[in-house]
């Protein structure tokens, strides 16, 4: 089986140091014929993934975080080349959703016991995403995080704690399934998978192959409740909070005052009208058994 590693050298905190020798040590070379490429610029991973699909590579492994995953997945949409991920970023929500190990050596070994599956993808105003995206506070943090010099989970959490006290809720109008509903919300996330990353499960019951996107609405709340909500987020119970409403739908239009958004953790400005679509069974993945 031909497997290609696309490595983002600046993702996360350099968990991928010495990745070539670690792959050679832990990958089953009786099963896989591997090579690797390093990204050199933004969107390069998409180009490399598209080239791999043209060459009929069986599996492309994104070595990086959710941003690298997104770029690789975009290049593989609709192809017979599958996506796998080694979690080397700050959040790694997509990889952790599928049970990939945090330890990179263990994650490489998981490739030896992985198999193929076809999952959904989603779009926001035509732009693909595969894990969790959204507007509101998490988008605000994503934009700030992109400008920080020090990456990693601890830097992300520091930003969250610094910014959450003064971030204002906003009104959002949601148009879906013939309904029109208005919410005053701090976050509206669009979830294909379950988590932002590092176990922070914004949509614990999401399934990546059900043809639906979960719209997770965290309504305004008193800020002294932040520790409780974070506890629920990291224990997979946020959907049980009275401040959380989750809508399952194939498509939805969100009208908002501020179009600052993120797609799989990468900042975007999608404008005041955002249309979310689910694209069933459009991405082939290579994930651990079970």
N, C-alpha and C positions, 0 to 999 in steps of 0.2 A: 504494500500500500504506500502510495506517495504522500508525504506529509511535509508541508512547508510552514516554517515559523516566521512570522512577520513581527519584528521586535521594535518597539518604541523605546529608544535609548534614554528618553527623558521622563518617562512615566514614573509616578510614585516615588519611592525612596530607594531606587536602584536595587530592588529585590532580584533583578535579572542579571546582576553581576556574575560574570563567568558562565553565562547561560549556555554557550556552545558546548563546553565540557560537561556541564550538568545534564544536558540533553543526551549527549553521547553515553554518559554513564548510566542514566536511568531509563531511557527509552528502549523498548524491545527492538533491537536492530534486526532481529529475525523476522519481525512483522512489518517494520516500517523502513522505508528509504527516505531519509530526510535531507532537507536543505534549509537555509535561512537567509533572510534579507533584513536589513535595518532601514527604518524610515528616516528620511532626510528632511522632511518638511511637512507642513499641514496637508492633509488629504493624500499624502503619498501612499498610506496604507490601502486606500481604496484602489489606487492604480495597481499596486502590487497584487491585491486580491483579485482584481479583474484579470490580470495577466495569468495568475495561477489557475483561474477557472478556464481560460482559453487553452491552457496547457493540460487540462484534464487532471490536475492535481486532486487527489481524493479529499484531503483535509488541509485547511489553512488554520494555523494556530495563531491567534492574536496574543502577543506577549506584551501586556500593558493593562490599562484600566478600561473603564467603560467607553471612554472616548476612542481609544484604539479599537476596541471591539466594534463600535458603531461604524467606524471607517471601513474596517474589514468586511463587516456584514453587508454594508451597502454595495461593495464590490462583488458579493456572492449571491445577491438576491436573484431568485429564479434559476440559479445554476445547479448543477449536480455536485459541485464542490461544497463540502460541509465546513462549518465554522466550529472551532474549539477555542478555548481561552485559557491562558495561564495568567492568574490574577496578580499583576504586578503594578496596579494603580493605587489610587487613594481610597476608592470605594469598592470596586469590583462586584457590584450588585448582580450583574448578569452571571458571572462565573459562580458566585456563591449561591445563587438561586438553584443552580444545577448541582450543587454539592461539591464543587471543586475545593481542594484543600488550600489553606492559606500558605502553607509551607510549599515553596516552589518545587523542591525535589519530590515531595509527595504528589504534587499536582502533575508533574511529568509522568510519574508512575501510573497515575490514574488514566492517562491516555492509552496505556496498554490494556485496560479493561473497559474501554468505552465502546459505544455503538452509535448508530445513526438514528436520527429522529427528525421529523419535519415539523416546524413550529410556525406560528403566526409572526408577522411583523406589523408595524403600525406606521402611519404618517401623520404629521402635523403640518397643515398647509403644503402638503406634497413632499415634505422632508421626512425621510425614514427615521424611525427609532425602534428599539428592540427591547429595552428594559423598562425604565421608568423615566418619565419626562414631566414637565409641568410649568405652571406659572405661580407667581406669588413668592413667598419667602424662600423656598428652596432655589428658585431661579435667581433671586437676589444674591443668595450665597454663592451659587455657581459662577455668577459674573464676578463677584469679589475674589473668589478662590482662584480664578484664572489669572489674576494679577499678582498673586502672592509668589514670593521667591522660594519659600520653603513649602514643599508639598507634603502629603501624608495625612493620615486620619486625624492626628492631634491638631494640626493646623486647621483642618476643616471644623473640628469641634470648637476650637477657640473662636472662630468666626461666628459660628452659630450662637454661642453664649454671649458674645459681644453685641450682636445685632438684634437678637430676638426681642429684647425689652421694648425697643422703640419702633419695631416694624408695624405699620398700620394695616389692619384688615381692609379689603376692598370689595366692592360689589361686582359680582360676576353674573351674567345672564347665560343660562345653559339651555340650548335648544336640541332636543333629542326625542325620538320616538313619538312625535306629535305633541310634545310637552314644551312648556316654556317656564323655567324656574329661575328665581333669583336667589343668590346666596351671598352673604357677607362672610368672606373667608380669608384666612391667612395663607393657605396653600390649596391649590387644586392640582393634583398629580394625575397623570395619565399612565396607567400601569399595564404593561403586557406581562411582566414578571412581578415578583413579590417585593423587592427591596431596593432602597437607594444604594445600599452597600454596607459592609461591616455588620450585617445582621439587623439593620434598621428597616423593619418590614412595614412599609406604608400600606401594602395591600396583601395581607397574609394569605388570602384565599385565591389569588390570581392563578390562572392556568394559562400556559403559553400556547395551547393548542385548542382552545375552546371557541375561537372565532369572535371573541369579545374583548373589549378594553374596559378596565375598571377605572372609573373617574372618581378619585378619592378627594373628598372635600373636607378639609379641616376648617370648621367654622371658627369665628372669633371666640376667644377665651381669655380669662384673666391670666396675666402673665405669671402669677405665682404658681400656676398649675404646670409650668414647663417641666419641672422634674418628673411629675406624675406621667405626663404625656410622653416624655422621653423613655420612661420605664416601660410604658405600654408599647412604644414603638420598637424597642429592642427585645421585648419578650413575645412579640407576635400577637399582641392583644389590642392594638390601636383601633381596630375595626369595631371593638366592643364599646368604645368611648361614645358618650352622648354628643361629643363635639365632632364626630366623624360620620359623614354620610358617604356611602359608596354606591355608585350607579354602574351597572353593567350594561354596555351597549356596543353596537357595532360601529356606530358613527355618532358624532356630536359636534355642535358648533358652540364655541365659547366666545362671548362678547365681554371685553374687559377694558378698563381704563388704561392699563399699562401692559403692553405686549412683551415686556421683558420675560423671556422664557429660557428653558434649558431642554436640550434633547440628549438623553443619556449622560447628563452632567455637564454638557458643553453649552455655553451661553449662546442665545439667539435673541433676536427681536422679531417676533412673528406678527406684530401689529395688533390692532384692536379687535380683529375677528379671526379666530383660530378654529380651523376645521380638523377634527381628528377622525381618521378612518382606520379600521382594522383590515388587514390584508391576510386572510387565512392561508395557512400552509404555504408560505412563500420563502422560508429559509430552512435549509438543511443544516443540522447541527450534529456534533460528535461529542457525546456526553457520557459520564460514567454510568455503568449499569445501575438500575434502581433509582 
